[in-house]
């Protein structure tokens, strides 16, 4: 009976997530160069300090990469960020149609490293 307890706790935490996120593909085409705009995330942070939210992404069996995101909505009630790949090309035309795991996480200060996961999303590039 004891091994079931962690599974129940994980399911409960996931079901109680206060976030309501929407992920949309960027209109730009993915290129063989880095720093492509990847997607936009719209999030109601539900009282969480949006300045402490980070975004990471990875293809299946690939290393997770923390993305650079730029805010496009000044409202504290709605968080809208456009996220970009790093200078190193990770997502290009070969990524189109493949599911990419996106993680929203709380950042640990001052290192800005992931502290704990807030939500997982899936992005499937279309262009």
C-alpha positions in Angstrom: 0.0 0.0 0.0 2.8 2.4 0.8 4.1 2.8 -2.9 0.7 4.1 -3.9 0.9 7.2 -1.7 3.4 9.2 -3.9 1.3 8.4 -7.0 -1.8 9.7 -5.3 0.0 12.9 -4.2 1.3 13.6 -7.7 -2.2 13.2 -9.2 -3.7 15.5 -6.6 -1.1 18.2 -7.1 -1.5 18.0 -10.9 -5.3 18.2 -10.7 -5.1 21.3 -8.4 -2.9 23.4 -10.7 -4.0 27.0 -10.5 -2.7 27.8 -14.0 -4.8 28.2 -17.1 -2.3 28.3 -19.9 -2.7 28.6 -23.7 0.2 27.9 -26.0 0.2 29.2 -29.6 2.6 28.6 -32.4 4.7 31.6 -33.5 3.8 32.8 -37.0 7.5 32.8 -38.1 9.0 29.8 -39.9 11.6 27.7 -38.0 15.0 28.1 -39.5 18.4 26.3 -39.4 19.7 29.3 -37.4 19.1 29.9 -33.7 17.0 32.5 -31.9 13.8 31.7 -33.8 10.5 32.7 -32.1 8.9 29.4 -31.1 5.5 30.1 -29.4 3.5 32.4 -27.3 2.2 31.5 -23.9 -0.8 33.2 -22.4 -1.2 32.5 -18.7 -3.4 33.6 -15.8 -0.8 33.3 -13.0 -3.5 32.9 -10.4 -1.8 35.2 -7.9 1.6 33.6 -8.5 4.4 36.2 -9.1 4.8 36.0 -12.9 8.3 37.4 -12.7 9.4 34.1 -11.1 8.0 31.9 -13.9 10.5 30.3 -16.4 10.0 28.2 -19.5 11.9 25.2 -20.8 11.3 22.9 -23.8 12.6 19.7 -25.2 11.9 17.1 -27.9 11.5 13.5 -26.7 14.9 12.0 -25.6 16.6 15.4 -25.9 18.0 17.6 -23.2 15.7 20.2 -21.7 16.6 23.8 -22.6 15.6 26.9 -20.7 14.2 29.4 -23.2 14.4 33.2 -23.3 10.9 34.7 -23.2 9.8 38.3 -23.7 6.6 39.7 -22.3 4.2 41.3 -24.7 1.3 42.1 -22.3 1.8 44.6 -19.5 -1.2 43.4 -17.4 -0.3 41.7 -14.1 -3.5 39.6 -14.4 -2.5 38.0 -17.7 1.0 36.9 -18.6 1.8 36.8 -22.3 5.3 35.8 -23.3 6.9 35.0 -26.7 9.6 32.4 -26.2 12.7 32.0 -28.4 15.2 29.2 -28.9 18.8 29.9 -27.8 21.5 30.9 -30.2 22.2 27.3 -30.8 19.7 25.9 -33.2 17.5 23.3 -31.5 14.2 23.6 -33.4 14.2 23.8 -37.2 12.1 22.4 -40.1 12.8 18.8 -38.9 10.8 19.7 -35.7 7.6 20.5 -37.6 4.8 18.2 -36.6 6.7 16.7 -33.6 5.5 17.1 -30.1 7.7 19.3 -27.9 7.4 19.2 -24.1 7.1 22.6 -22.6 7.5 23.1 -18.9 6.5 26.2 -16.9 8.5 26.3 -13.7 9.1 28.5 -10.7 12.6 30.0 -10.7 15.0 29.8 -7.8 16.6 33.1 -7.1 19.3 34.3 -7.7 20.4 31.4 -10.0 17.1 31.5 -12.1 17.3 27.7 -12.2 14.1 25.6 -12.1 12.9 25.1 -8.5 9.6 23.2 -9.1 7.3 22.5 -12.0 4.1 24.6 -12.3 2.7 23.0 -15.5 3.5 20.9 -18.5 2.3 21.7 -22.0 2.8 20.3 -25.5 3.8 22.4 -28.4 3.6 20.9 -32.0 5.3 23.3 -34.4 3.3 23.9 -37.6 5.6 26.1 -39.7 
